[in-house]
Amino acid sequence: MTASARDLAAATPDTRDRYVDLLRVASLGTVVCGHWLMAAVSGDGIGNLLALLPGLQVLTWALQVMPVFFFVGGFSHALSHRSLARGADGPRYAVFLRARLQRLLRPTLVFVAVWSVLALAVQLAGAGGGRLSGAALRLVTQPLWFIGIYLSMVAFTPPLLRLHERYGWGAFAGLAAAAGLVDVLRFGFGVPYVEFLNFAFVWLAVHQLGFLRADGRIRRPALPASAGLAGAVLLVAAGPYPLSMVGMPGEKVSNMAPPTFALLCHGVWLVGAVQLPARAAAAWLRRPRVWRAVVAANGIAMTAFLWHLSAMLGVYGIQLALGLRLPVPASAAWWAQVPVRLAAAALLTGLLVALFRRFEAPAPATPQPAPAAPQLAAPQPAAAAPRASGPGAALGITLCLLGILGLSMTGLGGLLEGHSATLVAVPLTAPAAIGMAVGGWILVERSAAARRVRLRG
């Protein structure tokens, strides 16, 4: 049975860093609200409010908070891996991956399964070619890029944590320097495809800051905040980098896809900025009601993130079904409807969370039977095979992250036509991407199970 938020809050040890839990919820909540507001839906399709009103792009310097979530991920991954490594058998890669993947992939694959059925139904009914339906089937999977990048952070946690423990700030500096070099090769020398390396270097550098936070080594947060902000301002003012810290349709250079050194500076500024109120927030979070709310929100955060665009599209769908005219995006009528749309999207997201939250809850541990008396003559067929659990888990999570990233690019439109998108240099269809993600998860599960057999053998 899953413990309630009240029980979990009451059982929280005094040593827990509650502010990190607040940052996790606040960052995802900001992303959700930002997506709801940016979507400019009209009868012609789905656009972006920031493209219609470029002056608002400066707001992304405060509202593009995905770096904060990845920073928090680094903090929690460091603690989780170290806790596992304190066992008698040392670090257990497959078990670590399995524990991290369960709360990510279970709700994600359920989301993909539901939307795949809906997409097939729409296309079989002949409605998949419409502007709105086609755009919706592409849009709904786009946020999955975040899951794919997060999976790569999970995969690289053990080696990068070892580098952190040896070099500290030097490990972060090495990743940041690599991100800067990539941009030099990209913009200065026109080296093809090199920019895709920054999907790793930029986001892993932000993740590395979480390791430093876990060790209490970000002692003067005003320094990274000011240095990151100054760096981002200089790069945007003097370099080829756009103002917006989120991707804009049709732009020649995006700070997001692939990530740029300017986005890394933005991430450093945000990480420093959110550290400034940490002490005051920690005292506030000791209030029982406040902490219960944060615990409850953390228990549904991933489900809400996965389904929030579905809820927004549902709100517009209800408007069209009722025969209500969609106002021109960014017009006075459009702005007047914003509070109503946001409230309706929040309500519909709540209903979807109530329906699907069970898949985010951690799987109950299977009780192990008491060990029987030793049987000297009993065969041990599984004792040797599990040695490959580490490589198998590594292959599994690689397939998972490539599959999820690929699906974020292909969308679910054109399933019957074999529509594909190019992931770096490899064309990939949605069914192939889904197969990779599912197959990868099975590999991780089998590797972790094999590891447990060896530990008990």
Residue pairs with C-beta under 8 A, 6 or more apart in sequence:
1 364
2 361
2 362
2 364
3 11
5 292
5 295
5 296
5 299
6 292
8 295
8 299
9 288
9 291
9 292
9 295
12 18
12 291
12 295
17 75
17 282
18 282
18 285
18 286
18 291
18 294
19 278
19 281
19 282
19 285
20 72
20 75
20 76
20 213
21 285
21 294
21 295
21 298
22 281
22 285
22 294
23 68
23 69
23 71
23 72
23 274
24 69
24 72
24 298
24 301
25 294
25 297
25 298
25 301
26 65
26 68
27 65
27 66
27 68
27 69
27 72
28 69
28 301
28 302
28 304
28 305
29 297
29 301
30 63
30 65
31 65
31 66
31 69
31 143
31 305
32 304
32 305
32 308
32 349
33 342
34 63
34 64
35 143
35 308
35 309
35 312
36 308
36 312
36 341
36 342
36 345
37 49
37 338
37 342
38 48
38 49
38 50
38 246
39 46
39 48
39 49
39 139
39 309
39 312
40 46
40 47
40 48
40 49
40 52
40 329
40 330
40 334
41 47
41 132
41 316
41 326
41 329
42 326
42 328
42 329
43 131
43 132
43 326
44 131
45 131
45 132
45 135
46 132
46 135
46 136
46 139
47 249
47 329
48 248
48 249
49 56
49 329
49 330
50 56
50 57
50 60
50 244
50 246
50 248
51 248
51 249
51 250
52 329
52 330
53 330
54 243
57 242
57 243
57 244
57 248
58 243
60 243
60 244
60 245
60 246
61 232
61 245
61 266
64 245
64 246
64 266
65 270
66 146
67 206
67 263
67 266
67 267
67 270
67 271
68 270
68 271
68 274
69 146
70 149
70 150
70 153
70 203
70 206
70 207
70 210
70 267
71 206
71 207
71 209
71 210
71 213
71 267
71 270
71 271
72 210
73 150
73 153
73 207
73 210
74 153
74 157
74 206
74 207
74 208
74 209
74 210
74 211
74 213
74 214
75 210
75 211
75 213
75 214
76 210
77 100
77 153
77 154
77 157
77 161
77 207
77 210
78 157
78 161
78 164
78 210
78 211
78 214
78 215
79 214
80 96
80 99
80 100
81 91
81 96
81 157
81 158
81 161
82 161
84 91
84 92
84 95
84 96
84 99
85 91
85 92
89 455
91 158
92 451
92 455
93 158
93 389
93 390
93 393
93 394
94 389
94 390
94 392
94 393
94 444
94 447
94 448
94 450
94 451
95 448
95 451
95 452
96 154
96 157
96 158
97 154
97 155
97 393
97 396
97 397
97 444
97 447
97 448
98 393
98 444
98 445
98 447
98 448
100 154
101 151
101 154
101 397
101 400
101 441
101 444
102 362
102 363
103 302
103 360
103 362
104 147
104 150
104 151
104 154
104 302
105 400
105 437
105 441
106 359
106 360
106 363
107 302
107 303
107 306
107 356
107 359
107 360
108 144
108 147
108 302
108 306
108 404
108 437
109 437
109 438
109 441
110 356
110 359
111 306
111 307
111 356
112 141
112 144
112 407
112 434
112 437
115 137
115 140
115 141
115 310
115 412
116 412
116 415
116 430
116 434
119 128
119 137
119 412
119 413
119 415
120 415
120 416
122 128
122 133
122 137
123 413
123 414
123 415
123 416
124 416
127 133
128 134
128 137
128 413
128 414
128 416
132 316
132 320
134 413
136 313
137 411
137 412
137 413
138 411
138 412
138 413
139 309
139 313
139 411
140 309
140 310
140 313
140 411
140 412
141 407
141 408
141 410
141 411
141 412
142 309
142 408
142 411
143 305
143 306
143 309
143 408
144 404
144 405
144 407
144 408
145 257
145 404
145 405
145 408
145 409
146 305
147 404
147 408
148 401
148 402
148 404
148 405
148 408
149 199
149 203
149 401
149 405
151 397
151 400
151 401
151 404
152 199
152 200
152 203
152 204
152 401
153 203
153 204
153 207
154 397
155 394
155 397
155 398
155 401
156 200
156 204
156 207
160 171
160 204
160 207
160 208
160 211
161 211
163 171
163 174
164 171
164 172
164 208
164 211
164 212
164 215
167 174
168 212
168 215
168 217
169 212
169 217
171 208
171 211
172 205
172 208
172 209
172 212
175 201
175 204
175 205
175 208
176 201
176 205
176 264
178 197
178 201
179 198
179 201
179 202
179 205
179 259
179 261
179 264
180 261
182 194
182 195
182 197
182 198
182 201
182 261
183 195
183 198
183 260
183 261
185 191
185 194
186 194
186 195
187 239
187 240
193 424
193 425
195 258
196 258
196 424
197 258
198 258
198 259
198 260
198 261
199 258
199 259
202 259
202 260
202 261
202 263
202 264
202 267
203 259
205 264
205 267
206 264
206 267
206 268
206 271
209 218
209 224
209 267
209 268
209 271
212 218
213 275
218 224
218 271
218 272
218 275
221 271
221 272
221 273
221 275
221 276
221 278
222 272
222 276
223 272
224 268
224 269
224 271
224 272
225 268
225 269
225 271
225 272
225 273
225 275
225 276
226 269
226 272
227 268
227 269
227 272
228 265
228 266
228 267
228 268
228 269
228 270
228 271
228 272
229 265
229 269
231 262
231 265
231 268
231 269
232 262
232 265
232 266
232 269
235 241
235 260
235 261
235 262
235 265
236 242
236 243
236 262
239 262
240 253
241 253
241 255
241 260
241 262
242 248
242 251
242 253
242 254
242 255
244 251
244 255
245 255
245 256
245 262
245 263
245 266
246 255
246 256
247 254
247 255
247 256
247 257
248 254
253 260
254 260
255 262
255 263
255 266
256 263
284 290
285 291
285 294
299 357
299 360
299 361
300 353
300 357
300 360
302 360
303 352
303 353
303 356
303 357
303 359
303 360
304 349
304 353
306 356
307 349
307 352
307 353
307 356
308 345
308 349
310 352
311 345
311 346
311 348
311 349
311 352
312 341
312 345
314 345
314 348
315 341
315 344
315 345
315 348
316 326
318 344
319 326
320 326
327 333
327 334
327 337
328 334
380 457
382 450
382 453
382 454
382 457
383 453
383 454
383 457
385 450
386 450
386 451
386 453
386 454
387 454
388 447
388 450
389 447
389 448
389 450
389 451
389 454
390 447
392 443
392 444
392 446
392 447
392 450
393 443
393 444
393 447
393 448
395 440
395 443
396 439
396 440
396 441
396 442
396 443
396 444
396 445
396 447
397 440
397 444
398 440
399 436
399 437
399 439
399 440
399 443
400 436
400 437
400 440
400 441
400 444
401 440
402 423
402 433
402 436
403 432
403 433
403 434
403 435
403 436
403 437
403 438
403 439
403 440
404 433
404 437
405 423
406 421
406 423
406 428
406 430
406 432
406 433
406 436
407 430
407 433
407 434
407 437
409 421
409 422
409 423
409 428
410 419
410 420
410 421
410 428
410 429
410 430
410 433
411 419
411 421
411 430
412 430
413 419
414 430
415 430
415 431
418 429
419 429
419 430
420 427
420 428
420 429
421 427
421 428
422 428
